[in-house]
Amino acid sequence: MRIIHSAITSPIYELAKTFELDIQLGETSFTMRIELFHNTEKEDHFRCHVWELEMFRLTPTSPMDENNQPAHICDDVLMADRGIPRSHIPYPLEDIVAPNIDAALEIVLNDLKGFLEHSTLEKAK
């Protein structure tokens, strides 16, 4: 699968697996979403996005009130591409090279375990 055009700077990646987990670090809790994409040109290359689901207070630009100011403020959960702190691979800037999707996931989970161990000083299993 390929598009040949000067504007395309990467291969096409296909979403292969998605995982979600809840994390509690002290007083802070958040949901993390991990997406693994398969490179459609190189069988052993994968891209990973690690999203943190976070509540944001937004000021929509529509509708406006009679003073041309936003009429509403809303709180919405958005996904922020945070990566995994202290990871060995700078997701998603660099591909994971692994023989299959399960091996790629193992690399990501090891990075997550390392971050959690560093943050909590508790060994992960």
Secondary structure, 3 states (H helix, E strand, C coil): CCCCCCCCCCCCEEEEEEEEEEEEECCEEEEEEEEEEEECCCCCEEEEEEEEEEEEEECCCCCECCCCCECCCEEEEEEEECCCCCCCCCCCCCCEECCCHHHHHHHHHHHHHHHHHHHHCCCCC
